Amino acid sequence: MAEREAPARDVDDVDAVTRAVLTASRLLVAVSARSLAEVEERVTLPQFRMLVVLSTRGATKLVVLAELLQVAPSTAMRMVDRLITAGLADRQINPGNRRETLLTLTEEGRRTVEDVTSRRRAEISEIVERLAPGERAALIKALTALNEAGGEPPAHDLELHPLGWTDASTQRGD
C-alpha cells in the first residue's frame, strides 16, 4: 500500500487536522459501539465505563467512582444498582471501615469487560494492519502528540487512570 501524505498546506491547517481527528474519532466510536453490540441489551456505554473503572481499580467507594466517571453520586448509585441486578457488580462492606460500602465486579462483570475489550482491540488491530509500516510509525507519533496535548495518560498508566481521568481524591492527598 502506498503511503498517503497530507498536502503540505494541510499539515499546518488547524481545520484540516481537526477534520481528520474528528473522522478518526467517528471510526473509533463505531469500533467501540460494535464491540459493545453483544452486551448492549444488558449494559449501556456509561455502565460499561463504570465496569472498566471497577475492573482496573478493584473495590471502590461510590463517591470515588462517581468522581472518576464525572457523574453525580445519585447517578452512579442508579448505575450500580442496574449492574448489580444484571449480575455484573456487587456491594461489599469495607473491612477497614464497616460504615462504608465498596463496589466490585463479579466474575461475569470481569468477563464482560475482557470480552468487549478483546473485540475492540481485535478490530483496531485489523484496521492498523491495513496501514503501511511508515503510516503506522507516523500514526504512533501523531497520536502520542495528540494524547499529550490533551492530557491523556499513556496506555501503561491506565491502571492508575483507566479512562484518562485523574482521581480527584489522589490529587487532594485524601
C-alpha angles and dihedrals in degrees: 000000000000117000114255114220124197112236109264091246091058094055093070094034106104091198092054092049091046091052091050092050092047090051091050089047090055089051092051093046089052091050090049092049092050091049089054094046095096093054100032093107089061105028133041122208092257090049090050089052087055091050090052092052092049090046094055100034102037119208108016136179116243094241091054091047090051091050093049092050092041093233133123115271090243090056091048090050092053090049091049092049090054092048091050090050089051090052093244101110138027140198122234133181111252104246089208094053116017091199090066130077122213124206120220140171121256119225088261090052090051091050090049092055092046093048095048092044091048092052091048093048092048093052093046089048091053090052093047091049088063090063123090115247092254091052090051091052091048090048092053090051094046096045092046090053091046092049092049092048089050094046094244112154119235117267092256088061093056092102087067096039109019097183099030092263122120122237104248092206092059090050091053092047094242 
